[in-house]
Amino acid sequence: MNQTRKDTIYWQQYLTFRRVTTRVFKDYIGSVTGVMAGSINSRFGEKPIRERRNIGSGYGEIAYLGDAYQMSIDRLSELQDLIDKFNAAKPADQKAAMEEIVNFLADDYRQITLAAHKRMDIIVGALLMLGEATVYNKDAAITSGQTNNKLLEITLPFNFIKPKSGDVVVDGKN
């Protein structure tokens, strides 16, 4: 099984994570104030900002990804046939039967391990480009028939400036 370009995990280029052993965790949240450059030799020059912001704490929960990666009955039956073939094979033929089982499961394992990372790639990309992202719960929409399947909406406090037609200058003309 070779890794393809689509298997690349991108969100780790922008964020880091801390492993937790349970789905619920406590974290600390705060804001950082930019420091203004001050003069070191001017008596009346600008003074640097020396303000400390409060740090708060909060509890978070790791999102449940749902049941989309459970094997279908047909696929489980096919896997059972391969296992039966392995069990019935002579010791000399068991290696080939085992390779069939591994090849059968390799793509499922690849998809399962990459699914959460790919969802995070979509969220980080939306946050970087738009300053907001929405996490959808596809499984809830399928099982309950709901059309509003939003699990979480994230909005970053960015100040976007939208240019007006008069702000754009091309060859000295508006």
C-alpha positions, 0 to 999 in steps of 0.5 A, spaced: 500 500 500 503 506 497 501 513 500 498 517 495 498 525 495 491 525 497 493 521 504 497 527 506 495 530 512 495 538 512 492 541 518 499 539 522 503 544 518 498 549 522 496 546 529 499 542 534 495 537 539 495 534 545 493 527 546 488 526 551 486 519 554 478 521 555 473 524 550 473 530 555 478 534 557 480 541 560 484 546 557 486 554 558 484 559 554 487 566 553 488 572 549 495 575 547 496 582 546 501 585 541 507 589 543 508 596 541 515 597 539 518 602 544 524 607 544 529 605 549 533 612 549 527 617 548 524 620 554 517 621 551 517 616 546 512 611 545 512 606 551 511 598 550 504 595 552 505 591 558 498 589 560 497 582 562 490 578 560 486 574 564 487 566 562 480 562 563 479 555 563 474 551 560 472 543 558 472 541 551 470 534 548 472 530 542 467 530 537 464 523 535 465 521 528 459 517 527 458 510 524 460 511 517 466 507 517 463 500 520 463 495 515 457 493 511 454 486 512 457 484 504 464 486 506 464 482 513 461 476 509 467 477 504 472 478 510 469 471 513 470 467 507 477 470 506 478 468 514 475 461 512 479 460 506 486 461 511 483 456 516 482 451 511 489 452 508 495 448 509 501 451 512 504 452 506 498 456 503 496 460 509 501 465 507 498 467 501 491 466 504 494 471 509 496 476 504 489 476 501 486 478 508 491 484 509 490 486 502 483 486 503 483 490 510 489 495 508 484 500 504 479 500 510 485 501 515 488 507 511 481 510 510 479 509 518 486 512 520 486 518 515 478 520 516 479 524 522 485 528 519 481 529 513 476 532 516 480 537 520 484 539 514 477 541 511 476 545 518 483 548 518 483 550 511 476 554 512 478 557 518 485 560 514 481 562 508 474 565 511 475 565 519 469 561 520 468 553 519 462 549 520 463 541 522 457 537 520 454 531 523 453 527 516 451 520 520 445 524 524 442 527 518 442 520 515 439 517 521 434 522 523 432 525 516 434 532 519 437 537 514 440 541 519 446 537 521 451 542 524 455 539 530 459 545 531 460 552 528 467 556 529 468 563 528 475 567 529 475 574 531 478 576 524 476 583 521 475 582 514 476 588 509 471 588 503 473 593 498 468 597 494 468 598 487 471 605 488 477 602 492 480 598 486 484 602 481 487 599 475 491 603 470 490 610 474 482 609 474 477 607 479 
